[in-house]
Amino acid sequence: MRQYELMVVFAPAVDAGDAKKLEESVGKLVGDGATLSGITILGKKFLAYPIQKQTEGVYVLATVSAEALHVSDIEKRTRVSTDVLRYLLTAK
């Protein structure tokens, strides 16, 4: 299995204290073929520049294990989600 890191910046309207909801949101983004090894909620932080007229965002770092992730599927799910401002997926 391959290891990936997924950094997601959610809109500030998302509650940073609700770990269950954030974990479910990240789980929906990666899909069924992957397992979440760990999630770190970094909390609400100011953005370096405005994104979609937002100046703050909730940062979440997730470690994902999967045989192969389809980045195009993750990209489609993030475009549909109104809560996701930005994401970054890297292979470890």
BALOBA-1460 file (C-alpha; in Angstrom, 3 decimals):
// residues 92
<rec num="1" residu="m" x="0.000" y="0.000" z="0.000"/>
<rec num="2" residu="r" x="1.147" y="3.513" z="-0.758"/>
<rec num="3" residu="q" x="1.086" y="6.363" z="1.722"/>
<rec num="4" residu="y" x="-0.267" y="9.803" z="0.801"/>
<rec num="5" residu="e" x="-0.667" y="13.076" z="2.666"/>
<rec num="6" residu="l" x="-3.723" y="15.188" z="1.989"/>
<rec num="7" residu="m" x="-3.865" y="18.788" z="3.198"/>
<rec num="8" residu="v" x="-7.320" y="20.333" z="2.925"/>
<rec num="9" residu="v" x="-8.308" y="23.935" z="3.634"/>
<rec num="10" residu="f" x="-11.986" y="24.141" z="4.504"/>
<rec num="11" residu="a" x="-14.109" y="27.295" z="4.544"/>
<rec num="12" residu="p" x="-14.171" y="29.124" z="7.906"/>
<rec num="13" residu="a" x="-17.890" y="28.331" z="8.298"/>
<rec num="14" residu="v" x="-16.908" y="24.697" z="9.033"/>
<rec num="15" residu="d" x="-16.608" y="24.111" z="12.779"/>
<rec num="16" residu="a" x="-12.948" y="23.367" z="13.602"/>
<rec num="17" residu="g" x="-13.951" y="21.765" z="16.904"/>
<rec num="18" residu="d" x="-16.202" y="19.148" z="15.286"/>
<rec num="19" residu="a" x="-13.611" y="16.458" z="14.549"/>
<rec num="20" residu="k" x="-16.211" y="13.862" z="13.496"/>
<rec num="21" residu="k" x="-17.627" y="16.075" z="10.739"/>
<rec num="22" residu="l" x="-14.167" y="16.975" z="9.440"/>
<rec num="23" residu="e" x="-13.129" y="13.312" z="9.425"/>
<rec num="24" residu="e" x="-16.274" y="12.388" z="7.483"/>
<rec num="25" residu="s" x="-15.634" y="15.182" z="4.987"/>
<rec num="26" residu="v" x="-12.062" y="14.027" z="4.350"/>
<rec num="27" residu="g" x="-13.274" y="10.423" z="4.087"/>
<rec num="28" residu="k" x="-15.758" y="11.447" z="1.379"/>
<rec num="29" residu="l" x="-12.994" y="13.233" z="-0.534"/>
<rec num="30" residu="v" x="-10.626" y="10.225" z="-0.692"/>
<rec num="31" residu="g" x="-13.376" y="7.712" z="-1.518"/>
<rec num="32" residu="d" x="-13.978" y="4.076" z="-0.654"/>
<rec num="33" residu="g" x="-10.720" y="2.548" z="-1.888"/>
<rec num="34" residu="a" x="-8.561" y="4.306" z="0.704"/>
<rec num="35" residu="t" x="-8.204" y="4.180" z="4.469"/>
<rec num="36" residu="l" x="-7.419" y="7.152" z="6.696"/>
<rec num="37" residu="s" x="-4.409" y="6.363" z="8.878"/>
<rec num="38" residu="g" x="-4.503" y="9.593" z="10.823"/>
<rec num="39" residu="i" x="-6.071" y="13.021" z="10.830"/>
<rec num="40" residu="t" x="-4.601" y="16.140" z="12.387"/>
<rec num="41" residu="i" x="-6.840" y="19.179" z="12.696"/>
<rec num="42" residu="l" x="-4.589" y="22.220" z="12.662"/>
<rec num="43" residu="g" x="-7.464" y="24.603" z="13.331"/>
<rec num="44" residu="k" x="-8.567" y="27.921" z="11.909"/>
<rec num="45" residu="k" x="-5.758" y="30.079" z="10.513"/>
<rec num="46" residu="f" x="-5.468" y="33.234" z="8.438"/>
<rec num="47" residu="l" x="-4.763" y="32.681" z="4.752"/>
<rec num="48" residu="a" x="-1.802" y="34.339" z="3.022"/>
<rec num="49" residu="y" x="-4.190" y="35.759" z="0.409"/>
<rec num="50" residu="p" x="-7.983" y="35.705" z="0.003"/>
<rec num="51" residu="i" x="-9.467" y="32.580" z="-1.591"/>
<rec num="52" residu="q" x="-13.061" y="32.883" z="-2.794"/>
<rec num="53" residu="k" x="-13.358" y="36.096" z="-0.738"/>
<rec num="54" residu="q" x="-12.375" y="34.220" z="2.446"/>
<rec num="55" residu="t" x="-9.506" y="35.375" z="4.654"/>
<rec num="56" residu="e" x="-9.508" y="32.406" z="7.054"/>
<rec num="57" residu="g" x="-9.618" y="28.651" z="6.634"/>
<rec num="58" residu="v" x="-9.713" y="25.452" z="8.690"/>
<rec num="59" residu="y" x="-6.628" y="23.334" z="7.973"/>
<rec num="60" residu="v" x="-6.765" y="19.528" z="8.125"/>
<rec num="61" residu="l" x="-3.846" y="17.159" z="7.440"/>
<rec num="62" residu="a" x="-4.717" y="13.518" z="6.706"/>
<rec num="63" residu="t" x="-2.508" y="10.489" z="6.126"/>
<rec num="64" residu="v" x="-4.106" y="8.153" z="3.597"/>
<rec num="65" residu="s" x="-3.197" y="4.560" z="2.727"/>
<rec num="66" residu="a" x="-4.296" y="3.151" z="-0.612"/>
<rec num="67" residu="e" x="-3.142" y="0.941" z="-3.460"/>
<rec num="68" residu="a" x="-3.544" y="3.784" z="-5.929"/>
<rec num="69" residu="l" x="-5.515" y="6.984" z="-5.580"/>
<rec num="70" residu="h" x="-7.256" y="8.441" z="-8.570"/>
<rec num="71" residu="v" x="-6.384" y="12.103" z="-8.280"/>
<rec num="72" residu="s" x="-8.965" y="13.047" z="-10.887"/>
<rec num="73" residu="d" x="-11.737" y="11.585" z="-8.704"/>
<rec num="74" residu="i" x="-10.517" y="13.521" z="-5.667"/>
<rec num="75" residu="e" x="-10.326" y="16.665" z="-7.778"/>
<rec num="76" residu="k" x="-13.941" y="16.211" z="-8.929"/>
<rec num="77" residu="r" x="-15.148" y="15.757" z="-5.353"/>
<rec num="78" residu="t" x="-13.342" y="18.888" z="-4.171"/>
<rec num="79" residu="r" x="-14.820" y="20.977" z="-6.995"/>
<rec num="80" residu="v" x="-18.331" y="19.854" z="-6.060"/>
<rec num="81" residu="s" x="-17.851" y="20.519" z="-2.346"/>
<rec num="82" residu="t" x="-18.564" y="24.103" z="-1.334"/>
<rec num="83" residu="d" x="-16.681" y="23.686" z="1.955"/>
<rec num="84" residu="v" x="-13.262" y="22.997" z="0.375"/>
<rec num="85" residu="l" x="-11.194" y="26.060" z="-0.515"/>
<rec num="86" residu="r" x="-7.932" y="24.291" z="-1.479"/>
<rec num="87" residu="y" x="-6.299" y="20.875" z="-1.235"/>
<rec num="88" residu="l" x="-2.860" y="19.366" z="-1.796"/>
<rec num="89" residu="l" x="-2.211" y="15.655" z="-2.257"/>
<rec num="90" residu="t" x="1.357" y="14.331" z="-2.065"/>
<rec num="91" residu="a" x="2.862" y="10.840" z="-2.088"/>
<rec num="92" residu="k" x="5.051" y="10.063" z="0.922"/>
